[in-house]
Amino acid sequence: MSVAAPPAAGFRLGVDIGGTFTDATLVDEASGRVHICKLSSTPADPSEGFLRITSRILEQAGVPPEEVSYVVHGTTVATNSIIEGRLAPTGFVTTEGFRDLLEIQRQIRASLYDVHFEKPPPLVPRHRCFGVPERLDASGEVVRPLDEAALRQTAARLRDEGVESIAVCFLHSYVNPAHERRAGEILRERFGAEAVSLSCEVAPDFREYFRASTTVINAGIRPAVARYLERIETRLREAGLQAPLLLMQSSGGVYSFRAAAEKPVFMVESGPAAGVIAAGALGERLGRRDLISFDMGGTTAKAGLVQDGAPGITKEYEVGSAAVSSEHGARGGGYPIRSSVIDLVEIGAGGGSIAWIDRGGALRVGPRSAGADPGPACYGAGGREPTITDANLVLGRLDPGYFLGGEIRLDVEAAERAVRERCAEPLGLETVEAARGIVEIANAAMAGALRRISIQRGYDPREFTLVAFGGAGPVHGNRLARELEIPELLVPPSPGTFSAMGLLSTDLRHDFNATHLEPLAAAGAESLRSALEALERQGRQALTADGVDPARTRFVRQLDLRYVGQSYELAVEVNDAGFPPEEVRRLGGRFHEEHERAYGFKAPEEPVEIVTIRLSAVGEISRPELRRLEGDAGAGPAGSRPVYFEESGGFVDCAVYDRSGLGAGARIEGPAVVQELDSTTLLHPGYRAQVDPHGNLLIHSMLCPAGTILGPKPPPLGSGVP
C-alpha cells in the first residue's frame, strides 16, 4: 500500500506525546468526522502512553484496528534522551589528531559576559574517542590512505569499552566519502549495520564539529529510539493494526518508522513541528497564508511563523543546553544539530510551569515544570508547588468541574493554598494578586517569544493572524494578541489536540544536501545540475522505499548563499534547475532581498557565493477535508461565573459557553469563556468572537471610530505585580 495515497475509506490516526499530556486525533476518511482523546503522558515509558491512547480512542469511536489506514506519531523521546543524558554508550572515530574535536567544541558561548559559563560536557568521553590514520584535503583528494589495520585495532578497543553505537566523522568526508564508507563497512562487520552512523550519510556538511555533533547524537539516541519504535510497532501489529507507521520529522515532513530508526536525529524536534504544520494547513484552507502559531501545552510554550503559506525553516539548532535559560535554542550552550528544522522559539512556560521566588525575592515562572506526575497542585496528585494552571484556576478562568471534559476534577483549595503559601505570603500579597502576577509574568515571557519569532526575524506581527492552540494556548491567546496588536486571533476546534491533527496534514519528506563552495556569478550550470541530479536520485530511492506513487512525488530545490567572508547563510529556492543566466541573476537578487529582511541591510556590490545545495524529496499525502458545521448559530450561554480581568481591575461576571453548542455564525462578545473538552478560550472585554463555517473561533477587537479599543488597555506585560 502506498503511504502517500491512503485509501479513500478508513481512518487516519495521529498521536502526539508531550511532556504532560498525550493527544490523539482520529479522522474518518469518508465523513470527515473527527474523534479526539487526551490522556496524561507516561514519562517512564512513552510507548505505554501511545498504546493506551490508541486503544482508548479506537474504543470510543467504535473503530476496529484493521480499519485504520495509517498512523502518524510525534514524540519527544529523542529530545528527552539527550536532555536527560540517557544516550547509549557511544564511540567516536575520527581522523588521527582530531580525537579532541568533541571536547574543544566552539568558541561561542550562550552568555557572552558570563565568566562562570561552562560548556556542556562532551557527548562521548575522551577514552571512547579514537583517531585513525587517514587524511583527505579540502578538495577530497587523498593525502593519506585509510589505515584499515589500525581501524580494526580501534574496533577491538571499542568492543572492549562496551560501546553500543559508533559515530564516524573524518575530515572532508562531505566532499569525498570513500574513507568513511570503507570504515563503515569494517565496523559494521564487527558491530552490525544498525550500530554505525556515518557523517557522510547523516550530515554531509562542511564544518567538522557540527557534522560530528550531529552524527554523535544520531548514534547516541539510535538504540533507544529503535527499541521504542519496535515496541510500538510490535504491540500495534499484535492488536491487529496493520497500517503504515510514520513519524513526524523536525522539518515538518514525515518519514517511516524504518527511516526514523536509522536517522533518529531528524526527529529530535518531532512534537513541536506538528503544531506549526497544523496552523499552516488550516490557514491555507481558510485563505490566511501569514500566521504566527502559538502552542502552549503543559510543559512549554512554542511560537512558530508561517509566511506566504510556508513555515520558517532553519538549518542549525541546539539541544541539551547547559545554559541557565528557559528559552530553547540559545546558541553556544548546547549540542548543535545540522538538520532542517521548523524555526521555533520555545520557552519553559506551559500550564505546568512552576512559580517560585528567587534569591532576590522576585517572583519567577518556569522553566521547571510539574509535568504529568505529580502535575499542578490542583490535580490533587501530590503536587505542592503553584503552576500557571493553578493561577488560572484561582482567577476563575478554568472550570474545576470541566477540565478534560470532567475527566479530571480540579481542586480549587489546593491551588489557592499552593499560590498563597509559596508565592503570596512570601511577597506580602493577597492570593489573587499573586495569581495575577504569575499569569502576567508568563504572558510577558510568551509575548517575548512571539516577538522573537516575528519582529526579530524581520516580520511585523500586525500583518499576521495568531493561531492559538494547545491545552492552555486559547486561555492566553487573546491577551497576547492584544499586546502585540495582532488584528486576528484564530482558535481551531479541539485546540488541545490540534498538534495531533497537524500530524495528519503533512507530507512524506526526505532532506538531502551537498556542500558546493563556488562563487554564484561564476557558477557552472553543468556542475550544479549534476549535483542536484545526484540528490534527486537519492530522493527518488528513499520515496520508492516508502512506497510513494511517482505521480505524487515532487522536489524542492534550494541553494544556501552568503556574501563572501560571512560565516552564515540564507536559503533561496531554485525555480529553474537548468540554471540559465537569468535564473542565476534572480537567485542573487532574491538573496539580497532576504538578507535585507533578515538583517536590515543588503550589499548588492558584494560578491555572493554558493555554500550548499539542498533538495527535499516530497511524497504528497492527501489531507483530511475540513468539516463544515451544520445547523444554526446555536444556543446562548450555558451559565456564568466570576473571572478576573486585568483591564477590568478585578473579577467580572462572565458568560460561559459550551463550544460544542455553537453553530456557524454564532457571535460572542467579551468578556466571555468558551469551554470544550480539551481547552478553554478566554475572551477579554472589548473583543468579539465569531464561529466560521468550519467551527473555528475568529476573535477581533471591537474598535471605536477613533480606533481605540473599548475599555481600558491593561498595563504593559512585565510591568510587575500590582
C-alpha positions in Angstrom: 0.0 0.0 0.0 1.3 3.5 -0.9 1.6 5.6 2.3 1.4 8.7 0.2 -2.1 7.9 -1.0 -4.1 6.3 1.8 -7.4 4.6 0.8 -10.5 6.7 0.4 -12.2 4.7 3.1 -10.7 4.2 6.5 -9.4 6.2 9.4 -6.2 8.3 10.0 -4.7 8.3 13.4 -2.3 11.0 14.8 -0.7 10.6 18.2 1.3 13.4 19.8 3.2 12.7 23.0 4.1 15.8 25.1 5.7 16.2 28.4 2.4 16.4 30.3 -0.3 15.1 28.0 -0.6 12.6 25.1 -3.1 13.6 22.4 -4.7 11.6 19.7 -6.9 12.6 16.7 -8.8 10.1 14.6 -10.3 11.2 11.3 -12.9 9.3 9.3 -11.8 9.4 5.7 -15.4 9.1 4.4 -17.3 11.5 6.5 -14.6 13.9 7.8 -15.7 13.3 11.4 -13.0 13.9 14.0 -12.6 12.0 17.2 -10.2 13.3 19.9 -8.7 11.9 23.1 -6.3 13.4 25.7 -4.6 11.4 28.5 -1.8 12.1 30.9 1.6 11.1 29.5 3.6 8.2 30.9 7.2 9.6 31.2 8.7 6.3 32.5 7.7 4.7 29.2 6.2 6.9 26.5 5.3 3.9 24.3 2.9 2.8 27.0 1.1 6.2 26.7 1.0 5.8 22.9 -0.6 2.3 23.1 -3.0 3.3 25.8 -4.4 6.3 24.0 -4.6 4.4 20.7 -6.7 1.7 22.4 -8.9 4.4 24.1 -9.7 6.4 21.0 -10.4 3.4 18.8 -12.7 2.1 21.5 -14.5 5.4 22.0 -15.0 5.8 18.2 -16.0 2.1 17.8 -13.4 1.6 15.1 -11.7 -1.8 14.7 -7.8 -1.5 14.4 -7.8 -3.0 10.9 -9.8 0.0 9.6 -7.0 2.4 10.4 -5.4 3.4 7.1 -2.2 4.9 8.5 -0.7 6.3 11.7 1.5 9.3 12.2 3.4 9.9 15.5 5.0 12.9 17.1 7.2 12.4 20.1 9.8 13.9 22.4 11.5 10.6 23.2 14.7 11.6 21.2 14.9 15.1 22.8 14.4 13.6 26.3 17.2 11.1 25.8 19.6 13.9 25.1 18.4 16.3 27.8 18.4 13.5 30.4 21.7 12.1 29.3 20.3 8.7 28.5 22.5 8.1 25.4 23.7 4.7 24.5 27.4 4.0 25.3 28.8 5.6 22.1 32.3 5.5 20.5 33.7 8.3 18.2 36.1 7.6 15.4 37.7 10.5 13.5 40.8 11.5 11.6 44.1 10.9 13.6 45.0 14.0 15.6 41.3 15.2 16.0 40.1 13.0 18.8 39.5 16.1 21.0 37.0 17.6 18.5 34.1 16.9 20.8 35.9 18.3 23.8 37.1 21.6 22.1 33.6 22.3 20.7 33.3 26.0 19.7 34.5 29.5 20.8 31.0 31.0 21.2 29.0 30.9 24.4 25.3 31.4 25.2 26.0 34.3 27.6 28.9 36.4 26.4 29.8 38.1 29.7 29.1 35.1 32.0 32.5 34.3 33.4 31.1 31.2 35.1 29.7 29.7 31.9 30.8 26.1 31.3 30.5 24.3 28.0 28.3 21.2 28.1 30.2 18.0 28.7 31.2 16.2 25.5 28.6 13.6 24.4 31.4 11.0 24.2 34.0 10.8 26.9 37.6 11.1 25.7 38.5 7.5 26.4 35.9 6.4 23.8 37.2 8.8 21.2 39.8 7.4 18.7 41.8 8.9 15.8 42.5 6.7 12.8 45.4 7.3 10.3 43.8 8.8 7.1 43.5 12.2 5.5 41.8 14.0 2.7 42.4 17.6 1.6 39.6 20.2 1.2 39.0 19.1 -2.4 38.6 15.5 -1.4 42.0 14.3 -2.7 43.6 11.5 -0.7 46.6 12.8 1.3 46.9 9.7 3.4 45.1 6.4 2.7 42.9 4.8 5.3 44.9 2.5 7.6 42.5 -0.4 7.7 44.7 -2.4 10.2 44.7 0.5 12.6 40.9 0.8 12.2 40.4 -2.9 13.1 42.5 -2.4 16.2 40.3 0.6 17.1 37.2 -1.6 16.6 38.6 -4.1 19.1 39.3 -1.3 21.6 35.7 0.0 21.1 34.4 -3.6 21.7 36.5 -3.7 25.0 34.9 -0.3 26.0 31.5 -1.9 25.7 30.1 0.6 23.2 26.6 0.0 21.8 26.8 2.6 19.0 29.6 4.3 16.9 29.8 7.6 15.1 32.4 8.1 12.3 33.4 11.6 11.2 36.5 12.0 9.1 37.8 15.4 7.8 36.4 16.5 4.5 34.2 13.4 4.1 31.4 15.7 2.8 33.5 16.1 -0.4 34.7 12.5 -0.7 33.0 9.9 1.5 35.2 6.9 0.3 37.2 6.6 3.6 34.1 6.9 5.8 32.2 4.4 3.8 35.0 1.9 3.9 35.4 2.5 7.7 31.6 1.8 8.0 32.0 -1.5 6.2 34.7 -2.6 8.6 33.0 -1.5 11.7 29.6 -3.0 10.6 31.3 -6.4 10.2 32.0 -6.4 13.9 29.1 -4.4 15.4 26.3 -4.8 12.9 24.7 -2.3 10.5 22.4 -0.6 13.0 25.3 0.3 15.3 27.3 2.6 13.0 26.4 6.1 11.9 28.5 7.9 9.2 28.6 11.6 9.0 28.5 11.4 5.1 25.1 9.8 5.4 23.7 11.8 8.4 25.0 15.3 7.8 27.2 15.7 4.7 28.1 19.4 5.5 31.3 21.3 5.9 32.3 22.5 9.4 33.5 19.3 11.1 32.3 20.0 14.7 28.7 20.5 13.6 28.9 17.4 11.4 30.5 15.4 14.2 27.9 16.6 16.8 25.0 15.7 14.6 26.4 12.2 13.9 27.2 11.5 17.5 23.7 12.5 18.6 22.3 10.2 15.9 24.4 7.4 17.1 23.7 8.0 20.8 19.9 8.0 20.5 19.6 5.4 17.8 19.4 2.3 20.0 16.8 3.8 22.4 14.6 5.2 19.5 14.8 1.9 17.6 13.7 0.0 20.7 10.9 2.5 21.3 9.6 2.3 17.8 9.9 -1.5 17.8 7.8 -1.8 20.9 5.1 0.4 19.4 5.1 -1.5 16.1 5.1 -4.9 17.7 2.2 -4.1 20.0 0.1 -2.4 17.3 0.6 -5.4 14.9 -0.4 -7.8 17.7 -3.6 -5.7 18.2 -4.5 -6.1 14.5 -3.5 -2.6 13.3 -1.6 -3.2 10.0 -1.5 0.4 8.7 1.8 2.1 7.6 3.5 3.8 10.6 5.0 7.2 10.1 6.9 9.6 12.3 7.0 13.4 12.3 10.4 15.0 11.5 11.8 18.2 12.8 11.5 19.6 9.3 7.7 19.3 9.3 7.6 16.2 7.0 7.0 12.6 8.0 9.1 9.5 7.4 8.7 5.8 8.0 9.5 4.1 11.3 12.2 2.3 9.4 13.9 5.5 8.3 13.4 7.0 11.8 15.2 4.1 13.3 18.2 4.7 11.0 18.3 8.5 11.3 16.5 9.5 14.6 18.4 12.8 14.7 15.9 14.1 12.2 13.0 13.7 14.7 14.6 15.5 17.7 12.0 18.3 17.4 9.2 16.0 16.2 6.5 17.1 18.5 6.7 20.9 18.3 6.9 20.9 14.5 3.4 19.3 14.2 1.7 22.4 15.6 3.2 24.8 13.1 2.3 22.4 10.2 -1.3 22.2 11.5 -1.5 26.0 11.7 -0.2 26.4 8.2 -2.5 23.8 6.7 -5.6 25.3 8.4 -4.6 28.8 7.3 -4.1 27.7 3.7 -7.6 26.4 3.6 -9.1 29.5 5.2 -7.2 31.8 2.9 -4.8 33.1 5.6 -1.2 32.5 4.4 0.6 34.6 7.0 0.3 33.1 10.5 2.0 33.1 13.9 1.4 29.8 15.7 1.2 29.8 19.5 1.2 26.4 21.1 1.0 26.4 24.9 0.9 22.9 26.4 1.6 21.6 29.9 5.4 21.9 29.8 6.4 24.6 27.3 5.0 27.3 25.0 6.2 27.4 21.4 5.9 30.1 18.8 6.4 29.5 15.1 5.8 31.5 11.9 4.2 30.7 8.6 4.9 33.2 5.9 3.1 33.0 2.5 1.9 29.5 3.4 5.4 28.1 4.2 6.7 27.6 7.8 10.1 29.1 8.6 13.0 26.5 8.4 16.4 26.8 10.0 19.4 24.5 9.2 21.0 24.6 12.6 19.7 24.4 16.2 20.8 23.1 19.5 19.6 20.6 22.1 20.5 19.9 25.7 21.5 23.5 26.5 23.8 23.8 29.5 22.9 27.5 29.9 20.6 28.6 32.7 17.9 29.8 30.4 14.2 28.9 29.8 14.5 29.6 26.1 15.0 26.9 23.5 17.8 27.5 21.0 20.2 29.8 22.8 23.4 29.4 20.7 26.5 28.1 22.3 25.0 26.4 25.3 24.1 23.0 23.8 24.9 20.5 21.2 24.4 21.7 17.6 22.5 19.6 15.0 22.8 20.3 11.3 19.4 19.4 10.0 16.3 21.1 8.5 14.0 22.0 11.4 10.9 24.2 11.8 12.0 27.5 13.1 10.6 27.8 16.7 11.1 29.8 19.8 10.3 27.6 22.7 10.2 28.7 26.3 9.6 26.9 29.6 6.1 28.5 30.2 3.5 25.8 29.9 0.4 25.2 32.1 2.5 23.1 34.5 5.4 25.6 34.7 6.2 26.2 38.4 6.1 29.7 40.0 8.9 30.3 42.6 10.7 33.1 44.5 14.3 33.6 43.6 17.1 34.6 46.0 16.5 38.3 45.3 12.8 38.0 46.4 11.4 38.3 42.8 8.5 36.2 41.5 9.6 33.8 38.7 7.8 31.3 36.5 9.4 28.3 34.9 11.3 26.7 33.2 10.8 23.8 35.7 7.5 22.1 35.2 5.3 19.9 37.4 4.9 17.6 34.3 2.4 14.8 34.2 3.5 13.4 37.6 2.5 14.8 40.0 1.3 17.8 37.9 -0.1 21.1 39.2 -1.3 21.3 42.8 -4.9 21.5 41.6 -4.7 18.0 40.0 -4.7 16.5 43.5 -2.0 14.0 42.7 0.6 15.2 45.2 1.8 18.4 43.7 2.5 21.2 46.2 4.1 23.9 44.0 2.0 26.5 42.3 1.8 26.5 38.5 0.3 28.6 35.7 -2.7 26.3 35.7 -3.2 26.8 39.4 -3.0 30.6 38.9 -5.6 30.5 36.1 -7.9 28.4 38.3 -7.6 30.9 41.2 -8.5 33.7 38.7 -11.7 31.8 37.7 -10.5 31.2 34.1 -10.9 27.4 34.4 -13.9 25.4 35.4 -12.8 23.0 38.1 -15.6 20.5 37.1 -15.0 20.6 33.4 -11.2 20.0 32.9 -10.7 17.5 30.2 -14.4 17.3 29.9 -14.7 16.4 33.6 -12.2 13.5 33.5 -10.0 15.4 36.0 -11.7 17.5 38.7 -9.5 20.4 39.8 -9.0 21.2 43.4 -9.5 24.9 43.9 -8.5 24.9 47.5 -5.2 23.1 46.7 -4.5 25.7 44.0 -5.2 28.6 46.3 -3.1 27.0 49.1 -0.1 26.5 46.8 -0.2 30.1 45.4 -0.8 31.5 48.9 1.9 29.6 50.7 4.7 29.6 48.1 4.1 33.0 46.5 1.6 35.3 48.1 2.7 35.2 51.7 6.5 35.5 51.0 5.7 38.5 48.8 3.2 40.1 51.2 0.4 39.9 48.6 -3.2 38.6 48.5 -3.6 35.2 46.8 -5.4 36.7 43.8 -2.7 39.3 43.4 0.0 36.6 43.4 -2.0 34.5 40.9 -2.4 37.5 38.6 1.4 38.1 38.9 2.1 34.5 37.9 -0.1 34.8 34.8 1.3 38.2 33.8 4.9 37.0 34.1 4.1 34.0 32.0 2.4 36.3 29.5 5.4 38.6 29.3 7.7 35.6 28.5 5.3 34.4 25.9 4.9 37.8 24.3 8.7 37.9 24.1 8.7 34.6 22.3 6.2 35.9 19.8 8.3 39.0 19.2 11.4 36.9 18.7 9.8 34.7 16.1 8.3 37.7 14.2 10.0 41.1 14.8 13.4 39.7 15.3 13.1 37.7 12.1 12.1 40.8 10.2 8.3 40.4 10.2 5.6 42.7 11.5 3.2 40.7 13.7 0.4 43.2 12.9 0.3 41.7 9.4 -0.3 38.2 10.7 -3.1 36.0 12.2 -2.3 34.5 15.6 -3.4 30.8 15.8 -3.6 29.8 19.5 -3.8 26.1 20.4 -2.6 23.6 22.9 -4.5 23.0 26.1 -3.5 26.4 27.6 -3.0 28.4 24.4 -6.5 29.8 24.0 -6.6 30.9 27.6 -3.7 33.3 27.0 -4.0 33.9 23.2 -6.4 37.0 23.4 -4.1 38.8 25.9 -1.0 38.2 23.7 -2.8 39.3 20.5 -3.7 42.5 22.3 -0.2 43.1 23.5 1.4 42.6 20.0 -1.5 44.4 18.2 -2.2 41.3 16.2 -5.6 42.0 14.5 -7.0 38.5 14.4 -6.9 35.5 16.8 -7.9 32.1 15.4 -8.7 29.3 17.8 -9.3 26.0 15.9 -11.8 23.3 17.0 -10.3 21.0 19.6 -7.2 23.2 20.2 -5.9 20.9 22.9 -5.3 18.2 20.3 -4.6 20.4 17.3 -0.9 19.3 17.0 -2.1 15.7 16.6 -4.2 16.9 13.7 -1.1 18.5 12.3 0.5 15.1 12.1 -2.2 14.2 9.5 -1.7 17.4 7.5 1.8 16.9 6.2 3.7 15.1 3.5 6.4 12.4 3.4 9.7 14.2 3.2 13.4 13.3 3.0 16.1 16.0 3.0 19.4 15.8 1.2 22.3 18.2 0.8 25.8 18.6 -0.7 28.4 21.2 0.1 29.2 23.2 -3.0 31.5 26.2 -2.4 31.5 28.3 -5.6 31.0 32.0 -6.5 27.4 32.4 -7.7 28.4 34.7 -10.6 30.8 32.1 -11.9 28.7 29.0 -11.1 28.8 26.3 -13.7 25.3 25.3 -14.7 26.5 21.8 -15.5 28.1 21.2 -12.1 25.0 22.5 -10.3 22.7 20.3 -12.4 24.9 17.3 -11.8 24.9 17.8 -8.1 21.1 18.3 -8.0 20.5 15.2 -10.1 22.6 13.1 -7.7 20.4 14.4 -4.8 17.3 13.7 -6.8 18.3 10.1 -7.3 18.7 9.7 -3.6 15.3 11.3 -3.0 13.5 9.0 -5.5 15.2 6.0 -4.0 14.0 7.0 -0.5 10.4 7.7 -1.6 10.3 4.5 -3.6 11.4 2.6 -0.5 8.4 4.3 1.3 6.0 3.1 -1.3 5.2 6.5 -2.8 3.5 6.7 -6.1 5.9 8.5 -8.5 2.9 10.7 -9.6 2.7 12.1 -6.1 6.5 12.9 -5.9 7.9 16.4 -6.1 11.2 18.1 -5.3 12.0 21.4 -3.5 15.4 22.7 -4.5 17.4 25.4 -2.6 20.8 27.0 -2.6 22.4 28.2 0.7 24.0 31.6 -0.3 26.2 34.1 1.6 28.3 37.2 1.0 32.0 36.1 0.6 33.6 36.2 4.0 30.4 35.6 6.0 30.0 32.6 8.4 26.2 32.2 8.0 24.0 31.5 5.0 20.4 32.1 3.8 18.4 29.6 1.8 17.0 30.7 -1.6 14.6 28.4 -3.5 15.6 27.4 -7.1 12.9 27.9 -9.7 14.8 26.7 -12.8 17.0 23.7 -12.1 18.7 24.2 -15.5 20.4 27.3 -14.1 20.3 29.6 -17.1 21.9 33.0 -16.6 18.6 34.7 -15.8 18.0 32.2 -13.0 21.4 32.9 -11.5 20.7 36.6 -11.6 17.3 36.0 -9.9 18.9 33.9 -7.2 21.3 36.7 -6.4 18.6 39.3 -6.3 16.4 37.2 -4.1 19.4 36.6 -1.7 19.9 40.4 -1.4 16.2 40.8 -0.5 16.3 38.0 2.1 19.4 39.4 3.6 17.8 42.9 4.0 14.7 41.4 5.6 16.7 39.2 8.0 19.5 41.6 8.9 18.2 45.0 8.0 20.7 45.7 5.1 21.9 44.4 1.8 25.1 44.8 -0.2 24.4 44.2 -3.9 28.0 45.3 -4.7 29.5 42.4 -2.7 30.1 39.0 -4.3 27.8 36.2 -3.4 28.9 32.6 -3.1 27.1 29.2 -3.0 27.7 27.2 0.1 25.3 24.2 0.0 22.9 22.6 -2.4 19.7 21.3 -0.8 16.9 19.1 -2.0 13.7 17.9 -0.3 12.1 14.9 -1.8 8.3 15.1 -1.0 5.7 12.4 -1.3 2.4 14.2 -1.3 -0.3 12.8 1.0 -3.9 13.8 0.7 -5.1 15.9 3.6 -8.3 15.5 5.6 -11.1 17.8 4.4 -12.3 20.5 6.7 -15.7 19.6 8.1 -18.5 22.1 7.8 -20.8 22.8 10.7 -24.4 22.0 10.3 -27.4 23.8 11.9 -28.0 27.3 13.2 -25.8 29.6 15.3 -26.5 27.6 18.4 -27.6 28.2 22.0 -26.7 31.0 24.3 -24.6 30.9 27.4 -24.7 27.7 29.5 -24.1 29.8 32.7 -21.8 32.4 34.2 -19.0 32.7 36.8 -16.7 35.5 38.0 -13.4 35.8 36.1 -10.5 38.1 36.8 -9.5 40.5 34.0 -6.6 43.0 34.3 -8.4 45.6 32.2 -11.4 45.5 34.5 -9.4 45.7 37.6 -10.9 42.6 39.2 -13.5 39.9 38.9 -16.3 40.3 36.3 -19.4 38.2 36.0 -18.6 36.3 32.8 -20.9 34.4 30.4 -19.8 30.7 29.9 -20.4 29.0 26.5 -20.2 25.3 25.6 -18.3 25.3 22.3 -20.0 22.1 21.1 -23.3 24.0 21.1 -22.0 26.9 18.9 -23.0 26.7 15.3 -21.6 28.6 12.3 -22.2 32.3 12.5 -22.5 32.4 16.3 -21.3 35.7 17.8 -20.0 36.2 21.3 -18.9 39.5 22.9 -16.4 39.6 25.7 -15.9 39.2 28.5 -16.8 35.5 28.0 -15.4 32.0 28.4 -15.8 29.3 25.8 -15.3 25.8 27.1 -14.7 22.5 25.4 -13.4 19.0 26.2 -9.7 19.8 25.8 -9.3 23.5 26.3 -10.8 26.9 27.4 -10.9 30.1 25.3 -10.8 33.3 27.3 -12.4 36.3 25.5 -11.4 39.6 27.0 -13.5 42.7 27.3 -13.5 44.7 24.1 -13.3 41.7 21.9 -15.8 39.7 19.8 -15.7 36.1 18.6 -17.5 34.6 15.6 -17.7 31.0 14.6 -16.8 30.4 11.0 -18.4 27.6 8.8 -15.8 25.1 9.9 -16.1 25.7 13.7 -13.1 28.0 14.1 -13.3 30.9 16.6 -12.2 34.1 14.9 -11.6 36.8 17.5 -11.2 40.5 16.7 -11.2 43.7 18.8 -14.3 45.9 18.8 -12.9 49.3 17.7 -14.5 52.7 18.2 -14.5 55.1 15.2 -11.3 56.7 16.6 -9.7 53.3 16.5 -9.3 52.8 20.3 -10.2 49.6 22.0 -13.3 49.7 24.1 -12.4 49.5 27.7 -9.0 50.4 29.3 -6.0 48.7 27.9 -4.3 46.5 30.5 -0.9 47.5 32.0 2.2 46.6 29.9 3.3 43.0 30.3 6.2 42.6 32.6 5.4 45.8 34.5 5.4 44.0 37.8 2.9 42.7 40.3 0.3 45.4 41.2 
